[in-house]
Amino acid sequence: MFSVRTAALMSEGYLPNMRQIYERIMNETRGILMNLERRFRTFSQQQFIFVIALDRCRKNSFEPTRKISTIAQVYNYCEHVADNATDKRIFNIFLSLVRDLGEFRRSLMKLSKHSSDPTLVRIFGQWKRLLESRQDISAVRVKFPFSHVNHLSCDEARNHFGGVVSVLPVAMGYARDAVERIEVIRAYRNLVPN
């Protein structure tokens, strides 16, 4: 029934309780979130490089008026259109953040799989739709206080890059909201007697 190691630890009087295990998992989760936020801030500082790379690739692929409407387009530009190392590097940073945010969402869903909280279900659903590679993101706009879209000219923000520039800030917001909600649910469960 128990492994040899667990049985030995139990005989020594050590058996971690579920609260300790949960706290360890949540500390690791907060660490992952902090790492994602650090990487996102670094990417945000290179916003103009990203927009210039998108514009250059859009013109090189003979689509000068086409919107960047999916994450798959950015991947296509990275793999097939980008012809210099700077463009490929910034696209890879963007795509790795998208991939890691998707993996973080899946791990949070596993962590909260027994929760049927409607708010958490809604956050996970919106987060998943946002990061789908073929999802049309051209209408996505980050809300205040983020200034990512505000730094673009009106034409660029409205017609070409506003959605793709807004994806990461919105996804980071979902990540923060999900972690917060999981902690609130857990705190409530600890307060309510069984």
ROBA-478985 format. One line per field, with one value per atom (N, C-alpha, C): residue number from 1; chain; atom name; z, y, x. Coordinates in nm, 3 decimals. Example, Ala and Ser with C-alpha at 12.3 -4.5 7.8 and 13.67 -1.06 7.14 Angstrom:
ROBA-478985
resi <- 1, 1, 1, 2, 2, 2 $
chain <- A, A, A, A, A, A $
name <- N, CA, C, N, CA, C $
Z <- 0.780, 0.780, 0.780, 0.708, 0.714, 0.787 $
Y <- -0.569, -0.450, -0.330, -0.225, -0.106, 0.003 $
X <- 1.319, 1.230, 1.320, 1.285, 1.367, 1.290 $
end
This chain:
ROBA-478985
resi <- 1, 1, 1, 2, 2, 2, 3, 3, 3, 4, 4, 4, 5, 5, 5, 6, 6, 6, 7, 7, 7, 8, 8, 8, 9, 9, 9, 10, 10, 10, 11, 11, 11, 12, 12, 12, 13, 13, 13, 14, 14, 14, 15, 15, 15, 16, 16, 16, 17, 17, 17, 18, 18, 18, 19, 19, 19, 20, 20, 20, 21, 21, 21, 22, 22, 22, 23, 23, 23, 24, 24, 24, 25, 25, 25, 26, 26, 26, 27, 27, 27, 28, 28, 28, 29, 29, 29, 30, 30, 30, 31, 31, 31, 32, 32, 32, 33, 33, 33, 34, 34, 34, 35, 35, 35, 36, 36, 36, 37, 37, 37, 38, 38, 38, 39, 39, 39, 40, 40, 40, 41, 41, 41, 42, 42, 42, 43, 43, 43, 44, 44, 44, 45, 45, 45, 46, 46, 46, 47, 47, 47, 48, 48, 48, 49, 49, 49, 50, 50, 50, 51, 51, 51, 52, 52, 52, 53, 53, 53, 54, 54, 54, 55, 55, 55, 56, 56, 56, 57, 57, 57, 58, 58, 58, 59, 59, 59, 60, 60, 60, 61, 61, 61, 62, 62, 62, 63, 63, 63, 64, 64, 64, 65, 65, 65, 66, 66, 66, 67, 67, 67, 68, 68, 68, 69, 69, 69, 70, 70, 70, 71, 71, 71, 72, 72, 72, 73, 73, 73, 74, 74, 74, 75, 75, 75, 76, 76, 76, 77, 77, 77, 78, 78, 78, 79, 79, 79, 80, 80, 80, 81, 81, 81, 82, 82, 82, 83, 83, 83, 84, 84, 84, 85, 85, 85, 86, 86, 86, 87, 87, 87, 88, 88, 88, 89, 89, 89, 90, 90, 90, 91, 91, 91, 92, 92, 92, 93, 93, 93, 94, 94, 94, 95, 95, 95, 96, 96, 96, 97, 97, 97, 98, 98, 98, 99, 99, 99, 100, 100, 100, 101, 101, 101, 102, 102, 102, 103, 103, 103, 104, 104, 104, 105, 105, 105, 106, 106, 106, 107, 107, 107, 108, 108, 108, 109, 109, 109, 110, 110, 110, 111, 111, 111, 112, 112, 112, 113, 113, 113, 114, 114, 114, 115, 115, 115, 116, 116, 116, 117, 117, 117, 118, 118, 118, 119, 119, 119, 120, 120, 120, 121, 121, 121, 122, 122, 122, 123, 123, 123, 124, 124, 124, 125, 125, 125, 126, 126, 126, 127, 127, 127, 128, 128, 128, 129, 129, 129, 130, 130, 130, 131, 131, 131, 132, 132, 132, 133, 133, 133, 134, 134, 134, 135, 135, 135, 136, 136, 136, 137, 137, 137, 138, 138, 138, 139, 139, 139, 140, 140, 140, 141, 141, 141, 142, 142, 142, 143, 143, 143, 144, 144, 144, 145, 145, 145, 146, 146, 146, 147, 147, 147, 148, 148, 148, 149, 149, 149, 150, 150, 150, 151, 151, 151, 152, 152, 152, 153, 153, 153, 154, 154, 154, 155, 155, 155, 156, 156, 156, 157, 157, 157, 158, 158, 158, 159, 159, 159, 160, 160, 160, 161, 161, 161, 162, 162, 162, 163, 163, 163, 164, 164, 164, 165, 165, 165, 166, 166, 166, 167, 167, 167, 168, 168, 168, 169, 169, 169, 170, 170, 170, 171, 171, 171, 172, 172, 172, 173, 173, 173, 174, 174, 174, 175, 175, 175, 176, 176, 176, 177, 177, 177, 178, 178, 178, 179, 179, 179, 180, 180, 180, 181, 181, 181, 182, 182, 182, 183, 183, 183, 184, 184, 184, 185, 185, 185, 186, 186, 186, 187, 187, 187, 188, 188, 188, 189, 189, 189, 190, 190, 190, 191, 191, 191, 192, 192, 192, 193, 193, 193, 194, 194, 194 $
chain <- A, A, A, A, A, A, A, A, A, A, A, A, A, A, A, A, A, A, A, A, A, A, A, A, A, A, A, A, A, A, A, A, A, A, A, A, A, A, A, A, A, A, A, A, A, A, A, A, A, A, A, A, A, A, A, A, A, A, A, A, A, A, A, A, A, A, A, A, A, A, A, A, A, A, A, A, A, A, A, A, A, A, A, A, A, A, A, A, A, A, A, A, A, A, A, A, A, A, A, A, A, A, A, A, A, A, A, A, A, A, A, A, A, A, A, A, A, A, A, A, A, A, A, A, A, A, A, A, A, A, A, A, A, A, A, A, A, A, A, A, A, A, A, A, A, A, A, A, A, A, A, A, A, A, A, A, A, A, A, A, A, A, A, A, A, A, A, A, A, A, A, A, A, A, A, A, A, A, A, A, A, A, A, A, A, A, A, A, A, A, A, A, A, A, A, A, A, A, A, A, A, A, A, A, A, A, A, A, A, A, A, A, A, A, A, A, A, A, A, A, A, A, A, A, A, A, A, A, A, A, A, A, A, A, A, A, A, A, A, A, A, A, A, A, A, A, A, A, A, A, A, A, A, A, A, A, A, A, A, A, A, A, A, A, A, A, A, A, A, A, A, A, A, A, A, A, A, A, A, A, A, A, A, A, A, A, A, A, A, A, A, A, A, A, A, A, A, A, A, A, A, A, A, A, A, A, A, A, A, A, A, A, A, A, A, A, A, A, A, A, A, A, A, A, A, A, A, A, A, A, A, A, A, A, A, A, A, A, A, A, A, A, A, A, A, A, A, A, A, A, A, A, A, A, A, A, A, A, A, A, A, A, A, A, A, A, A, A, A, A, A, A, A, A, A, A, A, A, A, A, A, A, A, A, A, A, A, A, A, A, A, A, A, A, A, A, A, A, A, A, A, A, A, A, A, A, A, A, A, A, A, A, A, A, A, A, A, A, A, A, A, A, A, A, A, A, A, A, A, A, A, A, A, A, A, A, A, A, A, A, A, A, A, A, A, A, A, A, A, A, A, A, A, A, A, A, A, A, A, A, A, A, A, A, A, A, A, A, A, A, A, A, A, A, A, A, A, A, A, A, A, A, A, A, A, A, A, A, A, A, A, A, A, A, A, A, A, A, A, A, A, A, A, A, A, A, A, A, A, A, A, A, A, A, A, A, A, A, A, A, A, A, A, A, A, A, A, A, A, A, A, A, A, A, A, A, A, A, A, A, A, A, A, A, A, A, A, A, A, A, A, A, A, A, A, A, A, A, A, A, A, A, A, A, A, A, A, A, A, A, A, A, A, A, A, A, A, A, A, A, A, A $
name <- N, CA, C, N, CA, C, N, CA, C, N, CA, C, N, CA, C, N, CA, C, N, CA, C, N, CA, C, N, CA, C, N, CA, C, N, CA, C, N, CA, C, N, CA, C, N, CA, C, N, CA, C, N, CA, C, N, CA, C, N, CA, C, N, CA, C, N, CA, C, N, CA, C, N, CA, C, N, CA, C, N, CA, C, N, CA, C, N, CA, C, N, CA, C, N, CA, C, N, CA, C, N, CA, C, N, CA, C, N, CA, C, N, CA, C, N, CA, C, N, CA, C, N, CA, C, N, CA, C, N, CA, C, N, CA, C, N, CA, C, N, CA, C, N, CA, C, N, CA, C, N, CA, C, N, CA, C, N, CA, C, N, CA, C, N, CA, C, N, CA, C, N, CA, C, N, CA, C, N, CA, C, N, CA, C, N, CA, C, N, CA, C, N, CA, C, N, CA, C, N, CA, C, N, CA, C, N, CA, C, N, CA, C, N, CA, C, N, CA, C, N, CA, C, N, CA, C, N, CA, C, N, CA, C, N, CA, C, N, CA, C, N, CA, C, N, CA, C, N, CA, C, N, CA, C, N, CA, C, N, CA, C, N, CA, C, N, CA, C, N, CA, C, N, CA, C, N, CA, C, N, CA, C, N, CA, C, N, CA, C, N, CA, C, N, CA, C, N, CA, C, N, CA, C, N, CA, C, N, CA, C, N, CA, C, N, CA, C, N, CA, C, N, CA, C, N, CA, C, N, CA, C, N, CA, C, N, CA, C, N, CA, C, N, CA, C, N, CA, C, N, CA, C, N, CA, C, N, CA, C, N, CA, C, N, CA, C, N, CA, C, N, CA, C, N, CA, C, N, CA, C, N, CA, C, N, CA, C, N, CA, C, N, CA, C, N, CA, C, N, CA, C, N, CA, C, N, CA, C, N, CA, C, N, CA, C, N, CA, C, N, CA, C, N, CA, C, N, CA, C, N, CA, C, N, CA, C, N, CA, C, N, CA, C, N, CA, C, N, CA, C, N, CA, C, N, CA, C, N, CA, C, N, CA, C, N, CA, C, N, CA, C, N, CA, C, N, CA, C, N, CA, C, N, CA, C, N, CA, C, N, CA, C, N, CA, C, N, CA, C, N, CA, C, N, CA, C, N, CA, C, N, CA, C, N, CA, C, N, CA, C, N, CA, C, N, CA, C, N, CA, C, N, CA, C, N, CA, C, N, CA, C, N, CA, C, N, CA, C, N, CA, C, N, CA, C, N, CA, C, N, CA, C, N, CA, C, N, CA, C, N, CA, C, N, CA, C, N, CA, C, N, CA, C, N, CA, C, N, CA, C, N, CA, C, N, CA, C, N, CA, C, N, CA, C, N, CA, C, N, CA, C, N, CA, C, N, CA, C, N, CA, C, N, CA, C, N, CA, C, N, CA, C, N, CA, C, N, CA, C, N, CA, C, N, CA, C, N, CA, C, N, CA, C, N, CA, C, N, CA, C, N, CA, C, N, CA, C, N, CA, C, N, CA, C, N, CA, C $
Z <- 0.000, 0.000, 0.000, 0.091, 0.094, 0.035, -0.021, -0.069, 0.052, 0.028, 0.135, 0.199, 0.117, 0.168, 0.254, 0.208, 0.285, 0.416, 0.411, 0.535, 0.633, 0.583, 0.670, 0.732, 0.651, 0.704, 0.807, 0.781, 0.876, 1.008, 1.001, 1.124, 1.206, 1.137, 1.208, 1.256, 1.230, 1.276, 1.179, 1.057, 0.959, 0.855, 0.842, 0.735, 0.697, 0.580, 0.543, 0.529, 0.582, 0.567, 0.436, 0.398, 0.271, 0.263, 0.374, 0.373, 0.336, 0.390, 0.356, 0.208, 0.160, 0.019, -0.069, -0.035, -0.112, -0.109, 0.006, 0.016, -0.069, -0.072, -0.155, -0.302, -0.343, -0.481, -0.516, -0.426, -0.454, -0.456, -0.374, -0.380, -0.515, -0.565, -0.697, -0.805, -0.791, -0.888, -0.890, -0.771, -0.765, -0.828, -0.808, -0.869, -1.021, -1.075, -1.220, -1.272, -1.201, -1.242, -1.239, -1.136, -1.128, -1.243, -1.279, -1.391, -1.522, -1.542, -1.662, -1.666, -1.552, -1.549, -1.580, -1.532, -1.561, -1.711, -1.769, -1.913, -1.994, -1.947, -2.016, -2.011, -1.895, -1.885, -1.982, -1.993, -2.086, -2.229, -2.264, -2.397, -2.420, -2.320, -2.333, -2.362, -2.309, -2.335, -2.481, -2.548, -2.687, -2.782, -2.739, -2.815, -2.955, -2.967, -3.099, -3.193, -3.141, -3.223, -3.277, -3.191, -3.230, -3.341, -3.323, -3.422, -3.554, -3.547, -3.670, -3.741, -3.665, -3.726, -3.791, -3.724, -3.785, -3.914, -3.911, -4.029, -4.144, -4.112, -4.215, -4.278, -4.196, -4.249, -4.328, -4.281, -4.354, -4.493, -4.503, -4.634, -4.719, -4.655, -4.730, -4.785, -4.721, -4.771, -4.864, -4.905, -5.001, -4.950, -4.820, -4.757, -4.679, -4.744, -4.668, -4.599, -4.638, -4.573, -4.487, -4.479, -4.404, -4.254, -4.175, -4.029, -3.983, -3.868, -3.800, -3.708, -3.746, -3.674, -3.596, -3.611, -3.535, -3.489, -3.387, -3.339, -3.443, -3.519, -3.625, -3.731, -3.757, -3.852, -3.802, -3.673, -3.617, -3.631, -3.603, -3.619, -3.764, -3.857, -3.999, -4.038, -3.989, -4.016, -3.961, -3.841, -3.778, -3.858, -3.902, -3.969, -4.116, -4.186, -4.332, -4.393, -4.319, -4.380, -4.322, -4.190, -4.126, -4.184, -4.223, -4.286, -4.207, -4.088, -4.006, -3.864, -3.794, -3.662, -3.559, -3.570, -3.474, -3.480, -3.602, -3.618, -3.563, -3.598, -3.550, -3.398, -3.340, -3.195, -3.125, -3.171, -3.104, -3.126, -3.243, -3.265, -3.174, -3.159, -3.071, -2.925, -2.882, -2.745, -2.729, -2.825, -2.820, -2.819, -2.911, -2.922, -2.800, -2.741, -2.621, -2.503, -2.494, -2.388, -2.408, -2.531, -2.560, -2.521, -2.561, -2.529, -2.377, -2.307, -2.163, -2.087, -2.135, -2.073, -2.092, -2.208, -2.231, -2.140, -2.121, -2.030, -1.885, -1.849, -1.714, -1.690, -1.791, -1.779, -1.756, -1.832, -1.815, -1.677, -1.626, -1.493, -1.384, -1.401, -1.305, -1.310, -1.429, -1.440, -1.367, -1.377, -1.304, -1.154, -1.112, -0.970, -0.915, -0.997, -0.951, -1.013, -1.052, -1.126, -1.047, -0.916, -0.836, -0.805, -0.854, -0.829, -0.944, -0.908, -1.010, -0.998, -0.954, -0.938, -1.075, -1.094, -1.225, -1.271, -1.179, -1.215, -1.269, -1.204, -1.247, -1.382, -1.400, -1.528, -1.641, -1.613, -1.713, -1.748, -1.645, -1.669, -1.756, -1.721, -1.799, -1.943, -1.961, -2.096, -2.182, -2.127, -2.202, -2.232, -2.134, -2.149, -2.260, -2.262, -2.363, -2.503, -2.517, -2.648, -2.697, -2.605, -2.643, -2.701, -2.645, -2.686, -2.796, -2.847, -2.957, -3.080, -3.150, -3.258, -3.376, -3.401, -3.515, -3.475, -3.348, -3.298, -3.352, -3.402, -3.451, -3.331, -3.319, -3.205, -3.246, -3.368, -3.416, -3.337, -3.271, -3.194, -3.047, -3.004, -2.864, -2.837, -2.730, -2.690, -2.540, -2.501, -2.361, -2.300, -2.177, -2.108, -2.026, -1.985, -1.898, -1.776, -1.719, -1.731, -1.830, -1.905, -2.000, -2.115, -2.157, -2.263, -2.391, -2.405, -2.520, -2.651, -2.658, -2.780, -2.795, -2.685, -2.691, -2.754, -2.749, -2.807, -2.959, -3.013, -3.157, -3.217, -3.343, -3.407, -3.421, -3.444, -3.453, -3.563, -3.679, -3.790, -3.757, -3.701, -3.665, -3.560, -3.457, -3.346, -3.392, -3.471, -3.512, -3.618, -3.713, -3.832, -3.842, -3.775, -3.804, -3.683, -3.576, -3.471, -3.333, -3.316, -3.184, -3.115, -3.191, -3.131, -3.086, -3.173, -3.140, -3.030, -3.023, -2.917, -2.784, -2.788, -2.666, -2.610, -2.687, -2.644, -2.514, -2.508, -2.389, -2.263, -2.268, -2.145, -2.097, -2.190, -2.151, -2.092, -2.155, -2.105, -1.968, -1.947, -1.815, -1.711, -1.750, -1.659, -1.620, -1.716, -1.686, -1.591, -1.612, -1.527, -1.383, -1.366, -1.230, -1.166, -1.244, -1.192, -1.150, -1.230, -1.199, -1.071, -1.057, -0.935, -0.813, -0.826, -0.716, -0.678, -0.779, -0.753, -0.686, -0.729, -0.668, -0.521, -0.492, -0.353, -0.270, -0.327, -0.255, -0.225, -0.323, -0.303, -0.194, -0.199, -0.098, 0.042, 0.052, 0.181, 0.236, 0.149, 0.192, 0.242, 0.172, 0.214, 0.348, 0.375, 0.503, 0.618, 0.586, 0.691, 0.724, 0.625, 0.645, 0.709, 0.821, 0.886, 0.802, 0.804, 0.725, 0.781 $
Y <- -0.118, 0.000, 0.126, 0.139, 0.253, 0.210, 0.305, 0.273, 0.252, 0.192, 0.164, 0.295, 0.395, 0.524, 0.590, 0.588, 0.648, 0.575, 0.442, 0.364, 0.396, 0.413, 0.447, 0.586, 0.681, 0.815, 0.814, 0.734, 0.726, 0.665, 0.568, 0.507, 0.604, 0.702, 0.805, 0.919, 0.910, 1.013, 1.128, 1.116, 1.225, 1.186, 1.263, 1.245, 1.384, 1.432, 1.567, 1.571, 1.676, 1.686, 1.756, 1.750, 1.804, 1.955, 2.023, 2.168, 2.202, 2.128, 2.152, 2.125, 2.016, 1.983, 2.091, 2.134, 2.238, 2.368, 2.406, 2.529, 2.522, 2.406, 2.388, 2.403, 2.343, 2.354, 2.498, 2.568, 2.708, 2.798, 2.770, 2.849, 2.831, 2.707, 2.682, 2.751, 2.750, 2.814, 2.965, 3.025, 3.169, 3.200, 3.112, 3.131, 3.127, 3.034, 3.026, 3.153, 3.200, 3.323, 3.442, 3.452, 3.562, 3.555, 3.436, 3.419, 3.462, 3.422, 3.463, 3.615, 3.676, 3.822, 3.891, 3.838, 3.896, 3.888, 3.772, 3.756, 3.846, 3.863, 3.950, 4.095, 4.140, 4.278, 4.299, 4.200, 4.209, 4.221, 4.139, 4.146, 4.282, 4.332, 4.461, 4.575, 4.565, 4.669, 4.666, 4.556, 4.541, 4.545, 4.612, 4.617, 4.674, 4.781, 4.841, 4.749, 4.675, 4.578, 4.473, 4.428, 4.329, 4.384, 4.506, 4.566, 4.590, 4.636, 4.658, 4.525, 4.420, 4.287, 4.238, 4.257, 4.218, 4.294, 4.424, 4.507, 4.467, 4.443, 4.403, 4.269, 4.174, 4.042, 4.050, 4.135, 4.152, 4.208, 4.304, 4.363, 4.265, 4.187, 4.088, 3.976, 3.948, 3.842, 3.898, 4.024, 4.091, 4.101, 4.128, 4.148, 4.280, 4.393, 4.516, 4.571, 4.527, 4.579, 4.475, 4.356, 4.248, 4.263, 4.238, 4.240, 4.118, 4.134, 4.018, 3.971, 3.864, 3.827, 3.696, 3.622, 3.498, 3.480, 3.399, 3.364, 3.277, 3.200, 3.117, 3.202, 3.323, 3.413, 3.452, 3.481, 3.516, 3.398, 3.277, 3.156, 3.141, 3.163, 3.153, 3.256, 3.378, 3.480, 3.438, 3.382, 3.340, 3.230, 3.132, 3.016, 3.039, 3.118, 3.122, 3.259, 3.366, 3.498, 3.577, 3.570, 3.649, 3.611, 3.714, 3.685, 3.740, 3.792, 3.835, 3.783, 3.777, 3.715, 3.793, 3.925, 4.006, 3.975, 3.968, 3.938, 3.799, 3.701, 3.565, 3.558, 3.631, 3.629, 3.686, 3.799, 3.860, 3.775, 3.715, 3.625, 3.502, 3.449, 3.332, 3.367, 3.487, 3.530, 3.535, 3.595, 3.604, 3.464, 3.379, 3.245, 3.159, 3.173, 3.096, 3.142, 3.272, 3.321, 3.267, 3.266, 3.211, 3.064, 2.988, 2.844, 2.821, 2.896, 2.878, 2.921, 3.024, 3.063, 2.955, 2.890, 2.778, 2.661, 2.630, 2.521, 2.556, 2.682, 2.726, 2.713, 2.745, 2.731, 2.585, 2.496, 2.354, 2.304, 2.348, 2.303, 2.361, 2.484, 2.540, 2.467, 2.425, 2.349, 2.216, 2.151, 2.025, 2.049, 2.161, 2.195, 2.219, 2.273, 2.307, 2.217, 2.095, 2.010, 1.970, 1.976, 1.939, 2.060, 2.174, 2.296, 2.318, 2.341, 2.372, 2.519, 2.601, 2.743, 2.806, 2.869, 2.924, 3.035, 3.113, 3.221, 3.162, 3.060, 2.995, 2.925, 2.861, 2.796, 2.899, 3.016, 3.123, 3.175, 3.197, 3.246, 3.148, 3.019, 2.919, 2.911, 2.922, 2.917, 3.034, 3.155, 3.273, 3.268, 3.224, 3.213, 3.114, 2.999, 2.898, 2.950, 3.013, 3.067, 3.173, 3.257, 3.363, 3.308, 3.199, 3.146, 3.041, 3.010, 2.915, 2.976, 2.897, 2.952, 3.005, 2.950, 2.993, 3.087, 3.121, 3.212, 3.353, 3.417, 3.555, 3.648, 3.711, 3.799, 3.946, 3.976, 4.113, 4.211, 4.165, 4.255, 4.264, 4.185, 4.187, 4.317, 4.385, 4.507, 4.503, 4.534, 4.538, 4.662, 4.649, 4.761, 4.839, 4.957, 5.041, 4.960, 4.968, 5.068, 5.034, 4.925, 4.890, 4.990, 5.027, 5.126, 5.065, 4.934, 4.868, 4.916, 4.921, 4.964, 5.115, 5.188, 5.333, 5.382, 5.304, 5.346, 5.332, 5.259, 5.244, 5.362, 5.390, 5.495, 5.445, 5.536, 5.499, 5.396, 5.415, 5.323, 5.185, 5.180, 5.051, 4.980, 5.054, 4.993, 4.943, 5.022, 4.983, 4.875, 4.887, 4.804, 4.685, 4.690, 4.585, 4.507, 4.575, 4.508, 4.509, 4.577, 4.593, 4.462, 4.365, 4.236, 4.156, 4.144, 4.062, 4.127, 4.260, 4.329, 4.313, 4.295, 4.284, 4.143, 4.042, 3.903, 3.874, 3.907, 3.872, 3.945, 4.077, 4.141, 4.084, 4.051, 3.994, 3.854, 3.773, 3.638, 3.643, 3.738, 3.753, 3.792, 3.874, 3.909, 3.786, 3.699, 3.574, 3.486, 3.481, 3.399, 3.449, 3.580, 3.638, 3.613, 3.633, 3.612, 3.468, 3.374, 3.232, 3.193, 3.238, 3.206, 3.267, 3.392, 3.458, 3.381, 3.341, 3.271, 3.136, 3.064, 2.935, 2.955, 3.060, 3.087, 3.127, 3.204, 3.243, 3.121, 3.033, 2.912, 2.825, 2.811, 2.728, 2.790, 2.921, 2.989, 2.973, 2.982, 2.965, 2.824, 2.726, 2.586, 2.561, 2.629, 2.612, 2.674, 2.779, 2.846, 2.774, 2.712, 2.645, 2.509, 2.483, 2.350, 2.242, 2.123, 2.011, 1.957 $
X <- 0.082, 0.000, 0.087, 0.184, 0.275, 0.407, 0.479, 0.613, 0.704, 0.819, 0.913, 0.959, 0.985, 1.032, 0.924, 0.801, 0.691, 0.672, 0.679, 0.665, 0.777, 0.899, 1.012, 0.993, 0.947, 0.922, 0.809, 0.708, 0.596, 0.643, 0.734, 0.782, 0.867, 0.926, 1.003, 0.914, 0.787, 0.695, 0.676, 0.731, 0.716, 0.613, 0.513, 0.415, 0.366, 0.406, 0.363, 0.211, 0.153, 0.009, -0.024, -0.148, -0.192, -0.170, -0.181, -0.161, -0.016, 0.081, 0.221, 0.247, 0.191, 0.209, 0.147, 0.027, -0.041, 0.039, 0.091, 0.170, 0.295, 0.359, 0.478, 0.442, 0.332, 0.287, 0.252, 0.184, 0.146, 0.269, 0.369, 0.492, 0.562, 0.565, 0.621, 0.540, 0.408, 0.320, 0.344, 0.355, 0.384, 0.519, 0.616, 0.748, 0.741, 0.663, 0.646, 0.579, 0.477, 0.408, 0.504, 0.587, 0.683, 0.784, 0.826, 0.918, 0.851, 0.726, 0.653, 0.637, 0.608, 0.593, 0.726, 0.836, 0.968, 0.998, 0.972, 0.993, 0.901, 0.777, 0.682, 0.729, 0.781, 0.832, 0.949, 1.036, 1.148, 1.097, 0.998, 0.939, 0.873, 0.803, 0.733, 0.830, 0.950, 1.050, 1.098, 1.072, 1.113, 0.994, 0.887, 0.762, 0.781, 0.857, 0.877, 0.953, 1.048, 1.121, 1.025, 0.932, 0.833, 0.743, 0.694, 0.604, 0.678, 0.802, 0.880, 0.903, 0.932, 0.953, 0.825, 0.712, 0.583, 0.558, 0.582, 0.559, 0.651, 0.777, 0.873, 0.832, 0.794, 0.754, 0.624, 0.534, 0.408, 0.435, 0.526, 0.561, 0.640, 0.730, 0.809, 0.724, 0.612, 0.524, 0.417, 0.435, 0.346, 0.203, 0.189, 0.057, 0.059, 0.090, 0.111, -0.013, -0.131, -0.251, -0.321, -0.267, -0.332, -0.308, -0.412, -0.400, -0.323, -0.257, -0.199, -0.311, -0.380, -0.501, -0.491, -0.381, -0.367, -0.223, -0.208, -0.074, -0.003, -0.081, -0.023, 0.046, -0.004, 0.062, 0.200, 0.211, 0.341, 0.436, 0.386, 0.468, 0.513, 0.422, 0.455, 0.561, 0.546, 0.647, 0.783, 0.783, 0.908, 0.976, 0.899, 0.955, 0.986, 0.903, 0.912, 0.943, 0.920, 0.934, 1.051, 1.070, 1.176, 1.311, 1.387, 1.515, 1.634, 1.609, 1.723, 1.707, 1.819, 1.822, 1.740, 1.736, 1.662, 1.513, 1.459, 1.316, 1.285, 1.367, 1.344, 1.353, 1.449, 1.465, 1.342, 1.290, 1.175, 1.050, 1.036, 0.922, 0.931, 1.052, 1.070, 1.040, 1.076, 1.042, 0.891, 0.822, 0.675, 0.613, 0.657, 0.597, 0.629, 0.746, 0.778, 0.693, 0.666, 0.577, 0.436, 0.388, 0.254, 0.249, 0.351, 0.357, 0.361, 0.446, 0.460, 0.336, 0.268, 0.141, 0.035, 0.036, -0.056, -0.027, 0.101, 0.139, 0.105, 0.123, 0.090, -0.060, -0.140, -0.285, -0.323, -0.260, -0.291, -0.250, -0.137, -0.095, -0.187, -0.233, -0.328, -0.461, -0.502, -0.627, -0.614, -0.498, -0.477, -0.478, -0.419, -0.415, -0.555, -0.642, -0.777, -0.883, -0.848, -0.941, -1.064, -1.058, -1.175, -1.264, -1.223, -1.300, -1.399, -1.522, -1.623, -1.665, -1.570, -1.597, -1.624, -1.740, -1.773, -1.679, -1.629, -1.536, -1.406, -1.356, -1.232, -1.252, -1.365, -1.396, -1.400, -1.460, -1.468, -1.329, -1.245, -1.108, -1.031, -1.038, -0.966, -1.018, -1.148, -1.206, -1.161, -1.166, -1.124, -0.974, -0.897, -0.752, -0.718, -0.785, -0.759, -0.793, -0.910, -0.950, -0.851, -0.803, -0.710, -0.581, -0.530, -0.400, -0.406, -0.526, -0.535, -0.469, -0.390, -0.308, -0.390, -0.507, -0.589, -0.702, -0.710, -0.815, -0.790, -0.895, -0.883, -0.870, -0.754, -0.726, -0.722, -0.764, -0.752, -0.837, -0.942, -1.028, -0.988, -0.892, -0.849, -0.776, -0.812, -0.742, -0.720, -0.598, -0.564, -0.627, -0.670, -0.734, -0.633, -0.670, -0.588, -0.551, -0.436, -0.330, -0.220, -0.234, -0.129, -0.127, -0.009, 0.004, 0.060, 0.052, 0.112, 0.052, -0.080, -0.146, -0.134, -0.131, -0.124, 0.006, 0.113, 0.240, 0.240, 0.146, 0.139, 0.062, 0.087, 0.008, -0.135, -0.227, -0.369, -0.393, -0.332, -0.352, -0.298, -0.177, -0.119, -0.204, -0.244, -0.319, -0.454, -0.522, -0.657, -0.658, -0.569, -0.581, -0.487, -0.373, -0.275, -0.227, -0.184, -0.110, -0.176, -0.286, -0.346, -0.378, -0.429, -0.465, -0.345, -0.245, -0.128, -0.045, -0.046, 0.026, -0.047, -0.177, -0.258, -0.266, -0.229, -0.246, -0.171, -0.045, 0.033, -0.013, -0.040, -0.090, -0.222, -0.312, -0.441, -0.421, -0.335, -0.308, -0.241, -0.151, -0.088, -0.193, -0.289, -0.398, -0.478, -0.507, -0.578, -0.496, -0.365, -0.278, -0.284, -0.272, -0.278, -0.414, -0.520, -0.656, -0.678, -0.628, -0.648, -0.574, -0.449, -0.373, -0.442, -0.485, -0.557, -0.682, -0.758, -0.885, -0.861, -0.758, -0.725, -0.689, -0.613, -0.576, -0.697, -0.788, -0.910, -0.996, -1.012, -1.092, -1.030, -0.899, -0.831, -0.844, -0.828, -0.841, -0.982, -1.081, -1.221, -1.245, -1.189, -1.206, -1.139, -1.027, -0.959, -1.038, -1.115, -1.193, -1.322, -1.382, -1.511, -1.489, -1.555, -1.539, -1.605, -1.548, -1.603, -1.729 $
end
